[in-house]
Amino acid sequence: MVNFKEFFTISSYEVIEHLSRTENGKNIDEYEVILYNENVSQTENVTIKFKKVSDEITVEKVQTLSYFDQQHPKHPCKICGNEVMVKENSTEELDVYAHNCSFNYEEIEDCLRELVENELLQDGFTQEEFERHYGVNYRDDDNQQYGFYDAQQRDTFYTIFNDNVYHTSYRGPQELRCKFCGMDEELLVVDGAFYQKCTALTPHTNRIIHMIEARKQNEPDVTKR
């Protein structure tokens, strides 16, 4: 079994196709992505088709693509050593072959969760999207504490304090919601409110604070609860 994380991360990838739909009340996203291998060789990349249903990731197809030309004639895969490949495509300058590297699927799924979180952040946390889809319900600029909510997703609240972003509920842990992460962190209870660190949004805390501050002129005074 090949260690996927040794060769591929989300630092270099491209979304080839992304389709979204809703079935029986569940949000279903289907992706086809290509991850570029920058560690061992420029000649091997991997394409993955997968489905995200709610928070579950299901990998449907994984292929390693090897690219050969006059400067890089056909050779065994530099990732797994496989010599048996099927020609996928061919031009005058380039031959593309496909095979299976027998990657560790748990590592693939972990990588895809990071990729989906990154895509959601790229789409959902531009200043324009924040202005359109998020509200601010608490702001304490002096102490860098803020509360904001997803206006499109019912009862989805977040709080920023101690340089972290937390899912927030005032009614119980069952009311915590987030579309960005798997919600696996430990619960905190403070003054009857329930908090859980958001591992997807926390690395972007400063960016979110800047977006909240940028809309101050258009917001009502929410410096007090």
C-alpha positions in Angstrom: 0.0 0.0 0.0 1.4 3.4 -1.0 1.5 6.3 1.4 -0.6 8.9 -0.4 0.4 11.9 1.8 4.0 11.3 0.9 3.3 12.4 -2.6 0.2 14.6 -2.7 -1.3 17.5 -0.7 -3.8 20.2 -1.4 -1.0 22.7 -2.0 -1.2 21.9 -5.7 -4.5 20.8 -7.2 -7.3 21.7 -9.7 -11.0 21.1 -9.6 -11.9 19.6 -13.0 -15.7 19.3 -12.3 -18.0 20.1 -9.3 -21.7 19.3 -9.4 -24.1 20.0 -6.5 -27.6 18.8 -5.9 -30.1 18.0 -3.1 -31.7 14.6 -2.7 -34.1 13.7 0.2 -33.0 16.8 2.1 -29.3 16.0 1.8 -26.7 18.1 0.1 -24.7 16.1 -2.4 -21.5 17.3 -4.0 -19.7 15.4 -6.7 -16.1 16.3 -7.6 -13.5 15.4 -10.0 -10.0 16.7 -9.1 -6.4 16.4 -10.1 -3.6 16.6 -7.6 -0.2 17.5 -8.8 2.8 15.5 -7.5 5.6 18.0 -6.8 7.8 15.8 -4.6 9.1 12.9 -6.7 8.5 13.6 -10.3 6.6 16.0 -12.6 5.5 13.0 -14.7 3.0 11.5 -12.2 -0.3 13.1 -11.1 -3.5 11.6 -9.7 -7.1 12.2 -10.6 -9.9 11.4 -8.1 -13.6 11.3 -8.5 -15.5 11.5 -5.2 -18.8 12.3 -3.6 -19.5 14.3 -0.5 -22.9 13.6 1.1 -23.4 15.9 4.2 -20.0 15.3 6.0 -19.3 11.9 4.5 -16.6 11.5 1.8 -16.9 8.6 -0.6 -14.0 8.0 -3.1 -15.3 6.6 -6.3 -12.3 6.4 -8.6 -8.6 7.0 -8.3 -6.1 7.0 -11.2 -2.5 7.8 -11.4 -1.7 9.5 -14.7 1.9 9.3 -16.1 3.0 11.7 -18.8 5.8 10.8 -21.2 7.4 12.7 -24.0 10.8 12.7 -25.8 12.5 14.1 -22.7 10.7 11.7 -20.4 10.4 8.4 -22.2 8.1 5.7 -20.8 9.3 4.3 -17.5 7.9 2.5 -14.4 5.8 4.8 -12.1 8.1 6.7 -9.8 5.6 6.5 -7.0 4.8 2.8 -6.9 7.1 1.2 -9.5 4.2 -0.2 -11.5 5.2 -1.0 -15.1 1.7 -2.0 -16.3 -0.2 1.1 -17.7 -3.1 1.7 -20.0 -2.7 4.5 -22.6 -5.4 7.1 -21.9 -4.5 9.7 -24.5 -1.9 10.5 -27.0 -0.7 13.5 -29.1 2.3 14.1 -31.2 4.2 15.5 -28.2 2.7 13.6 -25.2 1.5 10.2 -24.2 -0.7 9.8 -21.1 -0.9 6.5 -19.3 -3.1 5.5 -16.4 -2.8 2.9 -13.6 -3.6 2.3 -10.0 -0.9 3.0 -7.3 -2.8 1.2 -4.5 -2.9 4.2 -2.3 -4.1 4.2 1.3 -7.7 5.3 1.0 -7.9 6.7 4.5 -5.2 9.1 3.6 -6.9 10.0 0.4 -10.2 10.8 2.3 -8.3 12.9 4.8 -6.7 14.9 1.9 -10.1 15.3 0.2 -11.7 16.7 3.4 -9.0 19.3 3.5 -9.6 20.0 -0.2 -13.4 20.4 0.2 -12.9 22.7 3.2 -10.5 24.8 1.2 -12.9 25.0 -1.7 -15.7 26.1 0.6 -13.6 28.7 2.2 -12.5 30.1 -1.2 -16.1 30.3 -2.4 -17.7 31.4 0.9 -15.3 33.7 2.5 -14.6 36.4 0.0 -15.6 39.9 1.2 -18.5 39.9 -1.3 -19.8 36.5 -0.2 -19.4 37.5 3.4 -21.4 40.7 2.9 -24.1 38.7 1.1 -24.5 35.6 3.2 -23.3 36.4 6.7 -24.5 38.6 9.5 -22.6 40.1 12.5 -24.4 39.8 15.8 -21.6 40.8 18.2 -18.5 42.9 18.0 -15.9 43.9 20.6 -13.1 45.4 18.7 -11.0 46.2 21.7 -10.8 42.5 22.8 -11.0 41.1 19.3 -14.1 39.1 20.1 -16.8 38.8 17.4 -20.0 36.8 16.7 -21.3 36.1 13.2 -23.8 33.8 11.6 -24.6 32.1 8.3 -27.8 33.7 7.1 -28.4 30.8 4.6 -28.0 27.9 7.1 -30.4 27.9 10.0 -29.0 28.3 13.5 -25.4 28.4 12.4 -23.5 30.7 14.7 -19.8 31.3 15.1 -17.8 33.2 17.8 -14.2 34.5 17.6 -12.2 34.7 20.7 -8.6 33.8 21.8 -7.6 33.9 18.1 -9.9 31.0 17.3 -13.2 30.5 15.5 -15.8 28.4 17.4 -19.1 26.9 16.4 -21.6 28.4 18.9 -25.0 27.4 20.4 -26.9 28.8 23.2 -29.5 25.9 23.2 -27.4 22.8 23.4 -24.6 20.9 21.7 -27.0 19.3 19.3 -27.6 22.7 17.8 -24.0 23.2 16.7 -23.7 23.4 12.9 -20.9 23.9 10.4 -20.5 23.2 6.7 -16.8 23.7 6.7 -15.4 21.0 9.0 -16.2 17.7 10.5 -16.9 19.1 14.0 -14.6 16.7 15.8 -13.1 19.0 18.4 -13.8 19.0 22.2 -16.9 20.9 23.4 -16.5 23.9 25.7 -19.2 25.2 28.0 -18.9 28.8 29.1 -21.8 30.6 30.9 -24.3 28.1 29.5 -23.2 28.5 25.9 -21.6 25.7 23.9 -18.5 26.2 21.9 -16.5 24.0 19.6 -13.4 25.0 17.8 -13.7 25.1 14.0 -10.6 23.6 12.5 -11.4 24.9 9.0 -12.1 28.5 9.8 -9.6 29.1 12.7 -6.5 29.3 10.3 -8.4 32.2 8.6 -9.4 34.0 11.8 -7.6 37.3 11.0 -9.1 37.3 7.5 -12.6 36.9 8.9 -11.9 39.7 11.5 -10.8 42.0 8.7 -14.0 41.3 6.8 -16.1 42.0 9.9 -14.3 45.2 10.5 -14.6 46.2 6.8 -18.4 46.3 7.1 -18.6 48.3 10.3 -20.0 51.4 8.5 -23.0 49.5 7.2 -23.8 47.5 10.4 -26.0 48.6 13.4 -24.2 49.0 16.7 -23.6 45.5 17.9 -20.8 46.2 20.3 -23.0 45.2 23.2 -24.9 41.9 23.5 
